[in-house]
Amino acid sequence: MTGQVRTVDGRVAGRRGQATRQKLLDCLGEMLSTSPYRDVKVIDVARMAGTSPATFYQYFPDVEGAVLELADEMAKEGAGLTDLVAGRSWAGKAGAQTAGELVDGFLSFWRKNDAILRVVDLGAAEGDKRFNRIRLRVLNPVTGSLTDSIKELQTKGRVDKEVSAPAVANSLVAMLAAVASHQKGFTGTGVKQAELRPNLTLLVHLGVTGRKPSK
């Protein structure tokens, strides 16, 4: 943990306080992976962390406030997804690799952060602007980088100029996020987990370049 951590009343938390705060967040994250968001209570998080509700309230105004802290940390990590696109080549085998690594990045990021991302999606769907902003912090940079990639290919004559780069980029990112968030559910429809990666890679490469990836 870096930087100053403050309590709800504005005091700077010491090392021990920071450790307690982080333990509360860790326990909350674990509870979100096994319980519906609305069912998680302060007393349960505090008990799991081996402390009291009063201590919880020193660092967070309520469960939702702590969830937003977890979501903010997740969004900082998610910003790294754009590195899988920015400045990368979409030509030949390099393009196939770029598409594949972008797919891998989305699938692994969602697997790692499934619990908190479900809460973020729920909050955003309910119109909570705080959760929607966090979702956009994860997705917008990737969308922007994909848009730039398509526009660059257009300037080189490799993609039809009538194609709307922002529309394609937004559609591809929405597809990746939706599929990544339902990875477990695909097994019930006859789709094997091993089939997701190559077929998503194909769709991403086709969307960006208009061509199948080189083998």
VODOVEX-868539 format. One record per residue (C-alpha): x, y, z; residue in three letters. Coordinates in nm, 4 decimals. Layout:
! residues N
((X; Y; Z); Ala)
...
END
This chain:
! residues 215
((0.0000; 0.0000; 0.0000); Met)
((0.1433; 0.3389; -0.0965); Thr)
((0.0551; 0.6959; -0.0033); Gly)
((-0.1286; 0.8234; 0.3020); Gln)
((-0.4330; 0.6350; 0.4218); Val)
((-0.6833; 0.8367; 0.6205); Arg)
((-0.9646; 0.7399; 0.8517); Thr)
((-1.3200; 0.8605; 0.7959); Val)
((-1.2601; 1.1569; 1.0258); Asp)
((-0.9480; 1.2614; 0.8338); Gly)
((-0.6699; 1.1269; 1.0579); Arg)
((-0.3671; 0.9679; 0.8918); Val)
((-0.3625; 0.5958; 0.9679); Ala)
((-0.0407; 0.4452; 1.0979); Gly)
((0.1123; 0.1231; 0.9747); Arg)
((-0.1027; -0.0879; 1.2040); Arg)
((-0.4160; 0.0986; 1.0981); Gly)
((-0.3300; 0.0544; 0.7325); Gln)
((-0.2864; -0.3180; 0.7872); Ala)
((-0.6261; -0.3369; 0.9604); Thr)
((-0.7911; -0.1423; 0.6804); Arg)
((-0.6392; -0.3703; 0.4176); Gln)
((-0.7487; -0.6788; 0.6089); Lys)
((-1.1045; -0.5476; 0.6142); Leu)
((-1.0908; -0.4945; 0.2374); Leu)
((-0.9458; -0.8418; 0.1823); Asp)
((-1.2201; -1.0004; 0.3914); Cys)
((-1.4862; -0.7985; 0.2108); Leu)
((-1.3491; -0.9142; -0.1241); Gly)
((-1.3591; -1.2743; -0.0061); Glu)
((-1.7166; -1.2383; 0.1147); Met)
((-1.8275; -1.0861; -0.2162); Leu)
((-1.7020; -1.3977; -0.3937); Ser)
((-1.9384; -1.6202; -0.1933); Thr)
((-2.2313; -1.3968; -0.0962); Ser)
((-2.4664; -1.1580; -0.2808); Pro)
((-2.3527; -0.7974; -0.2456); Tyr)
((-2.6737; -0.6900; -0.0714); Arg)
((-2.6322; -0.9618; 0.1934); Asp)
((-2.2869; -0.8509; 0.3107); Val)
((-2.3061; -0.6720; 0.6459); Lys)
((-2.0500; -0.4648; 0.8345); Val)
((-2.0644; -0.6920; 1.1363); Ile)
((-1.9846; -0.9964; 0.9217); Asp)
((-1.6863; -0.8298; 0.7548); Val)
((-1.5538; -0.7111; 1.0904); Ala)
((-1.5969; -1.0524; 1.2490); Arg)
((-1.4145; -1.2215; 0.9627); Met)
((-1.1306; -0.9705; 0.9974); Ala)
((-1.1096; -1.0331; 1.3707); Gly)
((-1.2088; -0.6804; 1.4660); Thr)
((-1.5217; -0.4804; 1.5509); Ser)
((-1.7820; -0.2858; 1.3525); Pro)
((-1.6563; 0.0290; 1.5262); Ala)
((-1.3133; -0.0310; 1.3750); Thr)
((-1.4697; -0.0851; 1.0317); Phe)
((-1.6439; 0.2515; 1.0580); Tyr)
((-1.3134; 0.4196; 1.1330); Gln)
((-1.2057; 0.3491; 0.7754); Tyr)
((-1.5277; 0.3218; 0.5723); Phe)
((-1.8682; 0.4913; 0.5978); Pro)
((-2.0491; 0.1675; 0.5098); Asp)
((-2.0135; -0.1536; 0.3070); Val)
((-2.0779; 0.0326; -0.0179); Glu)
((-1.7957; 0.2753; 0.0594); Gly)
((-1.5564; -0.0144; 0.1148); Ala)
((-1.6770; -0.1812; -0.2064); Val)
((-1.5983; 0.1392; -0.3956); Leu)
((-1.2459; 0.1284; -0.2524); Glu)
((-1.2031; -0.2261; -0.3830); Leu)
((-1.3458; -0.1218; -0.7187); Ala)
((-1.1070; 0.1721; -0.7408); Asp)
((-0.8060; -0.0529; -0.6851); Glu)
((-0.9401; -0.2937; -0.9448); Met)
((-0.9827; -0.0104; -1.1961); Ala)
((-0.6201; 0.0951; -1.1486); Lys)
((-0.5121; -0.2566; -1.2384); Glu)
((-0.7562; -0.2676; -1.5305); Gly)
((-0.5950; 0.0387; -1.6848); Ala)
((-0.3091; -0.1927; -1.7819); Gly)
((-0.5339; -0.3619; -2.0380); Leu)
((-0.4664; -0.0776; -2.2790); Thr)
((-0.0983; -0.1785; -2.2883); Asp)
((-0.2106; -0.4885; -2.4770); Leu)
((-0.3248; -0.2657; -2.7654); Val)
((-0.1412; 0.0667; -2.7623); Ala)
((0.1457; 0.0726; -3.0100); Gly)
((0.1011; -0.2938; -3.1007); Arg)
((0.1171; -0.4246; -3.4576); Ser)
((-0.1859; -0.5712; -3.6346); Trp)
((0.0112; -0.6950; -3.9355); Ala)
((0.0602; -1.0645; -4.0152); Gly)
((0.1391; -1.2992; -3.7281); Lys)
((0.2034; -1.0025; -3.4990); Ala)
((-0.1594; -0.9013; -3.5436); Gly)
((-0.2775; -1.2475; -3.4456); Ala)
((-0.0600; -1.2275; -3.1367); Gln)
((-0.1974; -0.8830; -3.0459); Thr)
((-0.5558; -1.0059; -3.0763); Ala)
((-0.4809; -1.3182; -2.8739); Gly)
((-0.3059; -1.1314; -2.5944); Glu)
((-0.5914; -0.8821; -2.5719); Leu)
((-0.8378; -1.1694; -2.5369); Val)
((-0.6166; -1.3370; -2.2752); Asp)
((-0.5941; -1.0085; -2.0857); Gly)
((-0.9704; -0.9659; -2.0664); Phe)
((-1.0395; -1.3262; -1.9691); Leu)
((-0.7750; -1.3361; -1.6973); Ser)
((-0.8633; -0.9905; -1.5594); Phe)
((-1.2290; -1.0895; -1.5263); Trp)
((-1.1442; -1.4244; -1.3673); Arg)
((-0.9248; -1.2519; -1.1097); Lys)
((-1.1747; -0.9740; -1.0307); Asn)
((-1.5023; -1.1527; -1.0966); Asp)
((-1.6644; -1.0727; -0.7610); Ala)
((-1.6013; -0.6979; -0.7595); Ile)
((-1.6732; -0.6639; -1.1318); Leu)
((-2.0159; -0.8218; -1.0780); Arg)
((-2.0901; -0.5556; -0.8161); Val)
((-1.9622; -0.2796; -1.0452); Val)
((-2.1808; -0.4059; -1.3301); Asp)
((-2.4819; -0.4244; -1.0977); Leu)
((-2.4285; -0.0709; -0.9696); Gly)
((-2.3756; 0.0654; -1.3202); Ala)
((-2.6880; -0.1120; -1.4478); Ala)
((-2.8879; 0.0431; -1.1639); Glu)
((-2.7723; 0.3885; -1.2716); Gly)
((-2.5157; 0.4510; -0.9979); Asp)
((-2.2772; 0.6984; -1.1605); Lys)
((-1.9922; 0.6070; -0.9237); Arg)
((-1.9881; 0.2459; -1.0407); Phe)
((-2.0412; 0.3488; -1.4010); Asn)
((-1.7354; 0.5775; -1.3837); Arg)
((-1.5266; 0.2895; -1.2518); Ile)
((-1.6453; 0.0620; -1.5318); Arg)
((-1.5573; 0.3278; -1.7878); Leu)
((-1.2113; 0.3701; -1.6328); Arg)
((-1.1443; 0.0054; -1.7124); Val)
((-1.2948; -0.0047; -2.0609); Leu)
((-1.2465; 0.3415; -2.2130); Asn)
((-0.8654; 0.3318; -2.2430); Pro)
((-0.8812; -0.0008; -2.4292); Val)
((-1.1566; 0.1326; -2.6528); Thr)
((-0.9513; 0.4411; -2.7299); Gly)
((-0.6436; 0.2378; -2.8178); Ser)
((-0.8441; 0.0061; -3.0444); Leu)
((-1.0004; 0.3087; -3.2143); Thr)
((-0.6541; 0.4509; -3.2814); Asp)
((-0.5358; 0.1167; -3.4193); Ser)
((-0.8251; 0.0939; -3.6645); Ile)
((-0.7790; 0.4554; -3.7742); Lys)
((-0.4097; 0.3897; -3.8352); Glu)
((-0.4940; 0.0903; -4.0514); Leu)
((-0.7377; 0.3096; -4.2430); Gln)
((-0.4676; 0.5661; -4.3178); Thr)
((-0.2545; 0.2843; -4.4579); Lys)
((-0.5385; 0.1652; -4.6805); Gly)
((-0.5709; -0.1663; -4.4997); Arg)
((-0.9190; -0.1001; -4.3607); Val)
((-1.2137; 0.0536; -4.5476); Asp)
((-1.2402; 0.4238; -4.4616); Lys)
((-1.6192; 0.3941; -4.4394); Glu)
((-1.5780; 0.1797; -4.1291); Val)
((-1.6501; 0.3712; -3.8074); Ser)
((-1.3446; 0.3051; -3.5920); Ala)
((-1.5114; 0.4149; -3.2645); Pro)
((-1.8193; 0.2001; -3.3339); Ala)
((-1.6116; -0.1096; -3.4081); Val)
((-1.3811; -0.0513; -3.1090); Ala)
((-1.6704; 0.0000; -2.8671); Asn)
((-1.8475; -0.3094; -3.0000); Ser)
((-1.5373; -0.5268; -2.9644); Leu)
((-1.4685; -0.4105; -2.6086); Val)
((-1.8326; -0.4615; -2.5107); Ala)
((-1.8164; -0.8128; -2.6553); Met)
((-1.4946; -0.8953; -2.4703); Leu)
((-1.6301; -0.7639; -2.1400); Ala)
((-1.9589; -0.9519; -2.1788); Ala)
((-1.7949; -1.2820; -2.2719); Val)
((-1.5296; -1.2466; -2.0014); Ala)
((-1.7974; -1.1874; -1.7372); Ser)
((-1.9883; -1.5026; -1.8393); His)
((-1.6996; -1.7451; -1.8859); Gln)
((-1.8425; -1.9997; -1.6439); Lys)
((-2.1876; -1.9812; -1.7963); Gly)
((-2.0726; -2.0901; -2.1409); Phe)
((-2.0126; -2.4463; -2.0236); Thr)
((-2.3887; -2.4892; -1.9848); Gly)
((-2.4440; -2.4038; -2.3512); Thr)
((-2.2062; -2.6622; -2.4917); Gly)
((-1.9132; -2.4230; -2.5404); Val)
((-1.5857; -2.5500; -2.3998); Lys)
((-1.3592; -2.3092; -2.2149); Gln)
((-1.0737; -2.3999; -2.4492); Ala)
((-1.2838; -2.2828; -2.7449); Glu)
((-1.3363; -1.9304; -2.6169); Leu)
((-0.9859; -1.7982; -2.6644); Arg)
((-0.9251; -1.8894; -3.0327); Pro)
((-1.2732; -1.7878; -3.1439); Asn)
((-1.2652; -1.4557; -2.9586); Leu)
((-0.9222; -1.3940; -3.1097); Thr)
((-1.0685; -1.4541; -3.4539); Leu)
((-1.3541; -1.2097; -3.3931); Leu)
((-1.1263; -0.9382; -3.2541); Val)
((-0.8804; -0.9690; -3.5414); His)
((-1.1618; -0.9661; -3.7974); Leu)
((-1.3153; -0.6617; -3.6307); Gly)
((-0.9947; -0.4605; -3.6278); Val)
((-0.8400; -0.5617; -3.9593); Thr)
((-1.1263; -0.7085; -4.1613); Gly)
((-0.9146; -1.0204; -4.2151); Arg)
((-0.8649; -1.3570; -4.0520); Lys)
((-0.5494; -1.3785; -3.8395); Pro)
((-0.2379; -1.5250; -4.0038); Ser)
((-0.1380; -1.8721; -3.8897); Lys)
END
